[in-house]
Amino acid sequence: MANNMALDRTFAACSHPIRRGILERLTGGELSVGQATRDFGVSKPAISRHLRVLEEAGAIVRVIDGRTHRLRIPERSLDDAHAWITRQRELWERKLDVVEEYLQEQGQIRPRKEPT
């Protein structure tokens, strides 16, 4: 399990829409910085700060080849965040199943129809 500080950095990195947009673009594979960051409507210094946050969280890596900077998502970089989200979803699904069963017993809701 990830330590809390690393998990906090990962979620903080993913909290901004521009950083999420960069990550979404990189899901298709490695891109140049220009390809990954164009059309966000912010200054180059702002883009640099967003990239630094993503790099410090380990969500992206930068490969420098001469004057070309390429970005990619390292394999398994978001696994700890994914595992945490999965645990939370499973916990809440169990809790909500208990509430649903209780409401069914009280006659306040009808049982769900099973898919055929």
C-alpha positions, 0 to 999 in steps of 0.5 A: 500500500502506498504511503499517505504522502505519495497517495496525497501527491497523486490525488493532488496531481490529478485534482486540476483539470489541465493536469487530468487533460494532460494525463488523458492525452498521454494514455494514448502513448508518449507525446512531445510536451507541445502535443500533450499541452497544446490548447489549454489556454494558459501560459507556458510557465503555468504549463511548466508548473502543471508538468512539475506537479505531475512529475513530482507525483510520479504520474508522468516522466519526461524523456529529453532527446536533444531539444525534444522533451517527450512525456509518458505515463510510467507503467503502474504509476497510478496503481496505488491510487487505483487500489485505494479507489477500488477499496473505497468503492467496494466498502461503499457498495457493501454498505449500500447493499446493507441499506438496500436490504434493510429498506426492502425488508421494511417494504420501502423499496422493491427488490431489484429485478435480476437481469435476464 
